[in-house]
Amino acid sequence: MNAFTLIVNYLVGFADFVWAYILPIFLTLAGLYLTYKLDFYQFRYIKYIVRNTFGAMFQSSDEGDGDISNFKAAVSAMASSIGAANIVGVPVAIAIGGPGAVFWMWIIALFGMAIKFCEIVLGIKYRQRNENGEFVGGPMYYLAHTKWPWLASIFAFSLLIFLAPSISTQAQTVAQNAEILGFDRVWFMIIFTTVVTIIIFGGLQSIANVTEVLVPLMGATFILSAILVSALNYQAIPEALSLIFTGAFTGTSAMGGFAGSGIALVLRQGMARGLYSNESGMGTTPIAHAAATVDTPAQQGIWAVFEVTIDTLVVCTVTAFAVLTTGVWTEISASQAAQMPARAFEVTLGSTFGSGLVAVSLILFVFSTLIVGLYFGEKQAEYLFGSTKAALVARIGYLACVLIGAFVNLETIFSLMDFMLTFVVVPNVIGLLLLANESKELKDDLFNNLPL
């Protein structure tokens, strides 16, 4: 074993330990603290939030400054978090921690709303106009206003690097599912990359116009399909609910291909997936929200509740029920857990239609994630090098990653993704904690005069 392999194995082992034990607890405590700091806004003002997010999705706002509507900003942010991870991440949590992990995923997601709120309001407060007159923002801009401004550069550099293998991984998912649908990998990926290129060179307006249509469409299609799978297996719904609620506090005994789990494993898997599925703390959300047209930062901040609700409380939940009601979670081992959704759809809707539906859903989810991910990456380059020309270079590099990932095995690089992501999440969340008083002030500007 050479020195390079030893270093990679060490870094991967370190990342596995951090993401399995330290970061879930760190993010959970941060979510609890920020929820307290924000006076439990996501619960106290739920009627107002629902009325001004779910109830105002298709109402464009002309008040305030911004480049795109608040809804377009929200769905652009969601495009990066609502994706393949929602479809395959939940069954992985169930395969390792048991059905009870779903309960803790719900609970932790509620506190992730506070983390996202702070990200969004600070992203709006500290956004700037670049040399093209466009609003830009995100953690790299608000971290620069903390007592440790160097956190901004660590965040931006780490996200810039992390997105390259991430984009390649997503592209490989597209290529694999294209072959499942019977397409030639080479021609499909050439066309796919061409479409991505056209959209990304159209700028944020182009991305927002695509995600405004695509995210609700693909989300609704997958949600309704997963609900249909559960409905056709309605006899198993009571048992699935029982497994979720009892397993949350007792763990789950071994059955079928499931090896069993204790309460500690259930908690850890639930906490991890509840926060990772909606990217709370990752810092990508405010990059998209920075361009929103709003009067006050908190007006956009309440979309955090909308995003987490759809992303985790809806998409992840319907995925979980599809897996649980069909019983595939007891038939497939943890190492193959990513196949559970496709298998659940196949046994209920037929092998051709079921697997095809999952493959199409994955391609569309990844497509939206890719175009937004490219935008996030180029904004890191723009911040680090202070020029939109640097953003153009990064854009071209990321587009190359789409093609490279589809045809080249980059397993060693992929294994380092969690290591790099650690240096994205930790600086961002530290910054949110340092700026918690500012987030509270921005929240109070909106909510103090509202009736409960």
C-alpha positions as CSV (number, residue, x, y, z in Angstrom):
1,M,0.0,0.0,0.0
2,N,1.6,3.3,-1.1
3,A,1.7,6.6,0.8
4,F,-1.1,8.1,-1.2
5,T,-3.5,5.2,-0.5
6,L,-2.6,5.4,3.2
7,I,-3.4,9.2,3.3
8,V,-6.7,8.7,1.5
9,N,-7.7,5.9,3.8
10,Y,-6.9,8.0,6.8
11,L,-8.9,11.0,5.6
12,V,-11.8,8.8,4.7
13,G,-11.7,7.1,8.1
14,F,-11.6,10.5,9.7
15,A,-14.6,11.8,7.7
16,D,-16.6,8.6,8.4
17,F,-16.0,9.1,12.2
18,V,-16.9,12.8,12.1
19,W,-20.1,12.3,10.0
20,A,-21.2,9.3,12.0
21,Y,-20.7,10.7,15.5
22,I,-19.6,14.3,15.8
23,L,-21.5,16.3,13.1
24,P,-25.0,14.9,13.7
25,I,-24.7,15.9,17.4
26,F,-23.1,19.3,16.5
27,L,-25.9,20.1,13.9
28,T,-28.6,18.9,16.3
29,L,-27.4,21.1,19.1
30,A,-27.0,24.0,16.8
31,G,-30.6,23.5,15.6
32,L,-31.9,23.4,19.1
33,Y,-30.0,26.5,20.2
34,L,-31.0,28.5,17.2
35,T,-34.6,27.4,17.6
36,Y,-34.5,28.7,21.2
37,K,-32.7,31.9,20.0
38,L,-35.4,32.5,17.4
39,D,-38.2,32.0,20.0
40,F,-39.4,28.8,18.3
41,Y,-40.5,30.8,15.3
42,Q,-41.3,27.8,13.2
43,F,-44.0,26.7,15.7
44,R,-45.3,30.0,17.0
45,Y,-45.9,31.6,13.7
46,I,-46.9,28.6,11.6
47,K,-50.1,30.1,10.3
48,Y,-48.4,33.2,9.0
49,I,-45.6,31.1,7.5
50,V,-48.0,28.7,5.7
51,R,-50.1,31.6,4.4
52,N,-47.0,33.4,3.0
53,T,-45.2,30.4,1.5
54,F,-47.6,27.6,0.6
55,G,-50.4,30.1,0.1
56,A,-48.3,32.5,-1.9
57,M,-46.2,30.2,-4.1
58,F,-47.4,31.7,-7.4
59,Q,-47.7,35.3,-6.4
60,S,-44.7,37.3,-7.6
61,S,-43.3,40.0,-5.3
62,D,-42.5,43.4,-6.7
63,E,-41.6,44.9,-3.4
64,G,-38.0,45.3,-2.4
65,D,-34.8,44.6,-4.2
66,G,-33.8,41.4,-6.0
67,D,-33.2,39.6,-9.3
68,I,-35.8,36.8,-9.1
69,S,-39.1,36.2,-7.2
70,N,-39.0,34.7,-3.7
71,F,-40.6,31.5,-4.9
72,K,-38.1,31.1,-7.7
73,A,-35.3,31.6,-5.2
74,A,-36.9,28.9,-2.9
75,V,-37.3,26.3,-5.6
76,S,-33.8,27.0,-6.9
77,A,-32.5,26.4,-3.4
78,M,-34.6,23.2,-3.1
79,A,-33.3,22.0,-6.4
80,S,-29.9,21.3,-4.8
81,S,-31.3,19.5,-1.7
82,I,-34.4,17.7,-3.1
83,G,-32.7,15.0,-5.2
84,A,-31.2,11.5,-5.3
85,A,-30.3,11.7,-1.6
86,N,-34.0,11.9,-0.7
87,I,-34.8,8.8,-2.7
88,V,-31.8,6.6,-1.7
89,G,-30.8,8.3,1.6
90,V,-34.0,7.3,3.5
91,P,-33.8,3.6,2.8
92,V,-30.1,3.6,3.8
93,A,-31.2,5.1,7.2
94,I,-33.8,2.5,7.6
95,A,-31.5,-0.3,6.5
96,I,-28.9,0.7,9.2
97,G,-31.1,2.2,12.0
98,G,-34.5,0.6,11.4
99,P,-37.9,2.2,10.8
100,G,-37.5,4.3,14.0
101,A,-34.9,6.4,12.2
102,V,-37.8,8.0,10.3
103,F,-39.3,9.4,13.5
104,W,-36.1,11.1,14.5
105,M,-35.7,12.4,11.0
106,W,-39.0,14.2,11.4
107,I,-38.1,15.6,14.8
108,I,-34.6,16.8,13.8
109,A,-35.9,18.4,10.6
110,L,-38.1,20.7,12.6
111,F,-35.0,22.2,14.3
112,G,-33.2,22.2,11.0
113,M,-35.7,24.9,10.0
114,A,-34.0,27.3,12.4
115,I,-30.6,26.7,10.9
116,K,-32.0,27.3,7.4
117,F,-33.8,30.5,8.5
118,C,-30.5,31.9,9.9
119,E,-28.7,31.0,6.7
120,I,-31.3,32.7,4.5
121,V,-31.7,36.0,6.5
122,L,-28.0,36.4,6.9
123,G,-27.5,35.7,3.2
124,I,-30.0,38.5,2.3
125,K,-28.5,40.9,4.8
126,Y,-25.0,40.6,3.6
127,R,-25.6,40.1,-0.1
128,Q,-23.8,42.3,-2.6
129,R,-24.0,43.3,-6.2
130,N,-21.2,41.9,-8.4
131,E,-19.6,43.6,-11.4
132,N,-22.6,42.6,-13.6
133,G,-25.0,44.2,-11.2
134,E,-26.4,40.8,-10.0
135,F,-27.0,40.1,-6.3
136,V,-24.6,37.5,-4.9
137,G,-24.5,36.2,-1.3
138,G,-24.1,33.2,0.9
139,P,-22.0,32.0,3.8
140,M,-18.8,33.4,2.3
141,Y,-20.3,36.9,2.6
142,Y,-21.7,36.7,6.1
143,L,-18.8,34.7,7.5
144,A,-16.6,37.6,6.5
145,H,-18.5,39.7,9.0
146,T,-17.8,37.5,12.0
147,K,-14.9,37.9,14.4
148,W,-13.2,35.1,12.4
149,P,-13.5,36.4,8.8
150,W,-11.1,33.7,7.6
151,L,-13.9,31.2,7.9
152,A,-15.3,32.7,4.7
153,S,-12.3,31.6,2.6
154,I,-12.3,28.2,4.2
155,F,-16.0,27.7,3.3
156,A,-15.7,29.0,-0.2
157,F,-12.5,27.0,-1.1
158,S,-13.9,23.8,0.4
159,L,-17.3,24.1,-1.4
160,L,-15.5,25.0,-4.7
161,I,-13.4,21.8,-4.4
162,F,-16.2,19.6,-3.0
163,L,-18.6,20.3,-5.9
164,A,-16.3,18.9,-8.6
165,P,-16.5,15.2,-7.4
166,S,-20.1,15.8,-6.3
167,I,-21.1,16.9,-9.8
168,S,-19.2,13.9,-11.3
169,T,-21.1,11.6,-8.9
170,Q,-24.4,13.1,-9.9
171,A,-23.5,12.7,-13.6
172,Q,-22.7,9.0,-13.1
173,T,-26.1,8.5,-11.5
174,V,-27.7,10.0,-14.7
175,A,-25.6,7.8,-17.0
176,Q,-26.5,4.6,-15.1
177,N,-30.2,5.4,-15.0
178,A,-30.2,6.4,-18.7
179,E,-28.9,2.9,-19.5
180,I,-31.7,1.4,-17.4
181,L,-34.1,3.2,-19.6
182,G,-32.4,1.8,-22.7
183,F,-30.5,4.8,-23.9
184,D,-27.0,4.8,-25.2
185,R,-24.8,6.3,-22.5
186,V,-22.5,8.3,-24.8
187,W,-25.2,10.0,-26.8
188,F,-27.5,10.6,-23.8
189,M,-24.7,12.2,-21.8
190,I,-23.6,14.4,-24.8
191,I,-27.2,15.7,-25.1
192,F,-27.6,16.0,-21.3
193,T,-24.4,18.0,-21.0
194,T,-25.4,20.2,-23.9
195,V,-28.8,21.0,-22.2
196,V,-27.0,21.7,-18.9
197,T,-24.6,24.0,-20.7
198,I,-27.3,26.0,-22.4
199,I,-29.2,26.6,-19.1
200,I,-26.2,27.4,-17.0
201,F,-24.9,30.0,-19.6
202,G,-28.3,31.7,-19.3
203,G,-27.4,32.7,-15.8
204,L,-29.5,32.7,-12.6
205,Q,-32.7,33.8,-14.5
206,S,-32.4,30.8,-16.8
207,I,-31.8,28.4,-13.9
208,A,-34.7,29.8,-11.9
209,N,-37.1,29.6,-14.8
210,V,-36.2,25.9,-15.3
211,T,-36.3,25.0,-11.6
212,E,-39.6,26.9,-11.1
213,V,-41.3,24.4,-13.5
214,L,-39.1,21.3,-13.0
215,V,-38.9,21.1,-9.2
216,P,-42.7,21.2,-8.5
217,L,-43.4,18.9,-11.5
218,M,-40.8,16.2,-10.6
219,G,-41.6,16.5,-6.9
220,A,-45.3,16.1,-7.4
221,T,-44.8,13.1,-9.7
222,F,-42.6,11.2,-7.3
223,I,-44.7,12.1,-4.3
224,L,-47.9,11.0,-5.9
225,S,-46.3,7.8,-7.2
226,A,-44.9,6.9,-3.8
227,I,-48.3,7.6,-2.2
228,L,-49.8,5.3,-4.8
229,V,-47.4,2.5,-3.8
230,S,-48.3,2.9,-0.2
231,A,-52.0,3.1,-1.0
232,L,-51.9,-0.1,-2.9
233,N,-50.3,-1.7,0.1
234,Y,-52.7,0.0,2.6
235,Q,-53.0,-3.1,4.8
236,A,-49.3,-2.6,5.8
237,I,-49.7,1.1,6.8
238,P,-50.7,0.5,10.4
239,E,-47.7,-1.8,10.9
240,A,-45.4,0.7,9.2
241,L,-46.5,3.4,11.6
242,S,-46.1,1.1,14.6
243,L,-42.5,0.2,13.4
244,I,-41.6,3.9,13.1
245,F,-43.0,5.0,16.5
246,T,-41.9,1.9,18.6
247,G,-38.6,1.6,16.8
248,A,-37.8,5.2,17.6
249,F,-37.6,4.5,21.3
250,T,-36.7,0.8,21.5
251,G,-34.7,0.0,18.3
252,T,-35.7,-2.8,16.0
253,S,-35.1,-6.5,16.3
254,A,-33.6,-8.4,13.4
255,M,-35.9,-9.7,10.8
256,G,-35.4,-10.9,7.2
257,G,-32.4,-9.2,5.7
258,F,-32.4,-6.5,8.5
259,A,-29.7,-7.1,11.1
260,G,-31.4,-5.2,13.9
261,S,-30.5,-2.0,15.6
262,G,-30.3,-0.4,19.0
263,I,-31.6,3.0,20.1
264,A,-28.2,4.7,19.7
265,L,-28.1,3.7,16.0
266,V,-31.7,4.7,15.4
267,L,-31.0,8.2,16.8
268,R,-27.8,8.7,14.9
269,Q,-29.3,7.7,11.6
270,G,-32.4,9.7,12.1
271,M,-30.5,12.8,13.1
272,A,-28.1,12.5,10.2
273,R,-30.7,12.0,7.5
274,G,-33.1,14.6,8.9
275,L,-30.4,17.3,8.6
276,Y,-28.5,16.0,5.5
277,S,-31.6,15.5,3.4
278,N,-32.5,19.3,3.3
279,E,-28.9,20.5,3.6
280,S,-29.5,22.4,6.8
281,G,-26.1,23.8,7.8
282,M,-24.4,23.1,4.5
283,G,-24.7,26.7,3.4
284,T,-25.9,26.2,-0.2
285,T,-29.4,27.5,0.5
286,P,-28.6,31.2,1.0
287,I,-26.5,31.3,-2.2
288,A,-29.8,30.9,-4.2
289,H,-31.9,33.0,-1.8
290,A,-29.5,35.9,-2.1
291,A,-31.1,37.0,-5.4
292,A,-34.7,37.0,-4.0
293,T,-36.9,40.1,-4.3
294,V,-37.9,41.0,-0.7
295,D,-38.4,44.0,1.6
296,T,-36.8,42.4,4.7
297,P,-34.5,39.3,5.1
298,A,-37.0,37.5,7.3
299,Q,-39.7,37.6,4.6
300,Q,-37.4,35.2,2.7
301,G,-36.3,33.4,5.8
302,I,-39.7,31.9,6.4
303,W,-39.2,29.8,3.2
304,A,-36.9,27.7,5.3
305,V,-40.1,26.0,6.7
306,F,-41.4,25.5,3.2
307,E,-38.2,23.9,2.0
308,V,-37.7,21.5,4.9
309,T,-41.4,20.5,4.9
310,I,-41.4,19.5,1.2
311,D,-37.8,18.1,1.2
312,T,-37.8,16.0,4.4
313,L,-41.3,15.9,5.9
314,V,-42.9,15.0,2.6
315,V,-40.5,13.5,0.0
316,C,-38.5,11.5,2.6
317,T,-41.6,10.4,4.3
318,V,-43.4,9.0,1.2
319,T,-40.2,7.3,0.3
320,A,-40.0,5.7,3.7
321,F,-43.6,4.5,3.6
322,A,-43.1,3.0,0.1
323,V,-40.1,1.0,1.4
324,L,-41.8,0.0,4.6
325,T,-45.3,-1.0,3.3
326,T,-43.9,-3.2,0.6
327,G,-41.6,-4.9,3.0
328,V,-38.5,-4.6,0.8
329,W,-36.6,-3.2,3.8
330,T,-36.5,-6.7,5.3
331,E,-35.4,-8.3,1.9
332,I,-32.5,-6.2,0.9
333,S,-29.3,-5.9,2.9
334,A,-27.9,-2.6,4.1
335,S,-25.1,-2.7,1.5
336,Q,-27.7,-2.7,-1.3
337,A,-30.2,-0.3,0.5
338,A,-30.1,2.3,-2.4
339,Q,-32.0,-0.3,-4.5
340,M,-35.0,-0.4,-2.1
341,P,-37.1,2.4,-3.7
342,A,-36.8,0.9,-7.2
343,R,-37.7,-2.5,-5.8
344,A,-40.7,-1.1,-3.9
345,F,-42.0,0.5,-7.1
346,E,-41.3,-2.6,-9.1
347,V,-43.2,-5.1,-6.9
348,T,-46.2,-2.7,-6.7
349,L,-46.4,-1.1,-10.1
350,G,-44.6,-3.7,-12.3
351,S,-41.0,-4.2,-13.1
352,T,-40.9,-2.1,-16.3
353,F,-43.1,0.8,-15.2
354,G,-41.9,0.8,-11.6
355,S,-38.1,0.8,-12.3
356,G,-38.6,3.2,-15.2
357,L,-40.4,5.7,-13.0
358,V,-37.6,5.7,-10.4
359,A,-35.0,6.0,-13.1
360,V,-36.7,9.0,-14.7
361,S,-37.2,10.6,-11.2
362,L,-33.6,10.2,-10.4
363,I,-32.5,11.7,-13.7
364,L,-34.8,14.7,-13.3
365,F,-33.8,15.2,-9.6
366,V,-30.1,15.0,-10.5
367,F,-30.6,17.4,-13.5
368,S,-32.0,20.1,-11.3
369,T,-29.3,19.5,-8.6
370,L,-26.6,19.8,-11.2
371,I,-27.6,23.1,-12.8
372,V,-27.9,24.7,-9.3
373,G,-24.7,23.0,-8.1
374,L,-22.8,24.5,-11.0
375,Y,-24.1,28.0,-10.1
376,F,-23.2,27.5,-6.4
377,G,-19.7,26.5,-7.4
378,E,-19.0,29.4,-9.8
379,K,-20.1,31.8,-7.0
380,Q,-17.3,30.4,-4.8
381,A,-14.8,31.1,-7.5
382,E,-16.2,34.6,-8.0
383,Y,-15.9,35.3,-4.2
384,L,-12.3,33.9,-3.9
385,F,-10.9,35.6,-6.9
386,G,-13.1,38.7,-7.0
387,S,-14.1,38.4,-10.6
388,T,-16.9,37.0,-12.8
389,K,-14.2,35.7,-15.1
390,A,-13.1,33.3,-12.4
391,A,-16.8,32.2,-12.2
392,L,-16.7,31.5,-16.0
393,V,-13.5,29.3,-15.6
394,A,-15.2,27.4,-12.8
395,R,-18.3,26.9,-14.9
396,I,-16.4,25.4,-17.7
397,G,-14.5,23.1,-15.3
398,Y,-17.6,21.9,-13.7
399,L,-19.2,21.2,-17.1
400,A,-16.1,19.0,-17.8
401,C,-16.8,17.2,-14.6
402,V,-20.2,16.2,-15.9
403,L,-18.7,14.4,-18.8
404,I,-15.7,13.0,-16.9
405,G,-18.0,11.6,-14.1
406,A,-20.2,9.8,-16.7
407,F,-17.4,7.8,-18.2
408,V,-14.4,7.7,-15.8
409,N,-14.2,5.8,-12.5
410,L,-13.2,8.4,-9.8
411,E,-13.9,6.2,-6.8
412,T,-10.9,7.4,-4.8
413,I,-11.9,11.0,-5.3
414,F,-15.5,10.3,-4.5
415,S,-14.4,8.8,-1.2
416,L,-12.9,12.1,-0.1
417,M,-16.2,14.1,-0.6
418,D,-17.3,13.8,3.0
419,F,-13.9,14.9,4.2
420,M,-14.2,18.1,2.1
421,L,-17.8,18.6,3.1
422,T,-16.7,18.8,6.8
423,F,-14.9,22.0,6.0
424,V,-18.0,23.4,4.3
425,V,-20.4,22.6,7.2
426,V,-18.3,23.4,10.2
427,P,-17.3,27.0,9.3
428,N,-20.8,27.8,8.2
429,V,-22.5,26.6,11.4
430,I,-19.9,28.3,13.6
431,G,-20.7,31.5,11.7
432,L,-24.4,31.0,12.2
433,L,-23.8,30.6,16.0
434,L,-21.6,33.7,16.1
435,L,-24.2,35.8,14.2
436,A,-27.2,34.3,16.1
437,N,-28.1,37.7,17.7
438,E,-28.3,39.3,14.2
439,S,-30.6,36.5,13.0
440,K,-32.8,37.1,16.0
441,E,-33.0,40.9,15.3
442,L,-33.9,40.2,11.7
443,K,-36.6,37.7,12.8
444,D,-38.0,40.3,15.3
445,D,-38.2,42.9,12.6
446,L,-40.9,40.8,10.9
447,F,-42.6,38.9,13.7
448,N,-42.8,41.3,16.7
449,N,-45.9,43.1,15.5
450,L,-47.7,40.0,14.3
451,P,-50.7,38.5,16.3
452,L,-50.0,35.0,17.5
